[in-house]
Amino acid sequence: MSSFSALFRREMMTNVVFRAWQAVRPHVPLIKFRNGSAPVDNVRVVAAAAASAPSSSGKASFKPVQKGPIIEDWQLPYRYRRQQLSQQEVDFINRGGPE
């Protein structure tokens, strides 16, 4: 009887693992990061490739993200700008950390 129960448990675990494996889908990132100096043509090629990629289910329909204006550091309002480093902070960084 113990061999039957061991076989039954093994078969049940196999079924559970098989069902879990079927539920796993390839990872599709939901966030797209811009490449700091990517030319506009490169962005269009990547967006076109992503749009033409076949999906396993017909549910998801992705649209390419439209690019907006890029704001440089010097264009930010004063309250959003990075604070200047003090001489003590500069020395600490150049030293490589605490003594």
C-alpha positions in Angstrom: 0.0 0.0 0.0 2.8 2.4 0.7 4.3 2.0 -2.8 0.8 2.8 -4.2 0.6 6.0 -2.1 4.1 7.0 -3.1 3.3 6.5 -6.8 0.1 8.4 -6.4 1.9 11.3 -4.7 4.5 11.4 -7.4 1.9 11.4 -10.1 0.0 14.2 -8.4 3.1 16.3 -8.1 3.9 15.7 -11.8 0.5 16.9 -12.7 0.8 20.0 -10.5 4.2 20.8 -12.0 3.0 20.2 -15.5 0.0 22.6 -15.0 2.3 25.2 -13.5 4.7 25.0 -16.4 1.9 25.5 -18.9 0.8 28.6 -17.0 4.3 30.2 -17.3 4.5 32.7 -20.2 7.6 34.5 -21.5 8.3 37.8 -19.7 7.3 40.9 -21.6 8.6 44.1 -20.0 5.9 46.7 -19.5 8.3 49.6 -19.0 10.3 51.0 -21.9 13.3 53.1 -21.0 14.7 55.6 -23.4 18.3 55.3 -24.5 19.8 58.6 -23.7 21.3 59.3 -27.1 19.3 57.0 -29.3 18.6 58.4 -32.8 14.9 58.8 -33.6 15.2 56.2 -36.5 16.4 53.5 -34.0 13.4 54.2 -31.8 11.0 53.7 -34.7 12.7 50.5 -35.7 12.4 49.1 -32.2 8.8 50.2 -32.0 8.0 48.6 -35.3 9.6 45.4 -34.4 7.7 45.3 -31.1 4.4 46.0 -32.9 5.0 43.2 -35.5 6.1 40.6 -33.0 3.6 37.8 -32.8 1.8 37.3 -29.5 0.6 34.0 -28.1 -2.8 35.5 -27.2 -4.9 37.9 -29.1 -5.8 39.9 -26.0 -2.8 42.3 -25.8 -2.4 45.0 -28.4 0.6 47.2 -27.9 0.9 50.7 -29.5 4.2 52.4 -29.9 4.8 55.2 -27.4 5.0 58.7 -28.8 8.1 60.6 -27.9 7.6 63.9 -26.1 10.0 66.8 -25.6 13.2 66.1 -23.6 14.0 68.5 -20.8 17.6 69.0 -20.1 19.1 69.8 -16.7 19.6 73.4 -17.4 16.0 73.8 -18.4 14.6 72.6 -15.1 13.0 75.1 -12.6 15.3 76.0 -9.8 13.5 73.9 -7.2 14.0 70.7 -9.3 17.7 71.3 -10.0 20.4 69.3 -8.4 22.0 71.0 -5.4 25.6 72.1 -5.8 28.1 69.9 -4.0 30.1 71.5 -1.1 33.9 71.3 -1.1 33.7 68.8 1.8 31.4 66.5 -0.3 33.8 66.8 -3.3 36.8 65.9 -1.1 34.9 62.9 0.3 34.0 61.6 -3.2 37.6 62.1 -4.5 39.0 60.4 -1.4 36.8 57.3 -2.2 34.7 57.4 0.9 35.4 57.5 4.7 39.0 57.5 5.8 
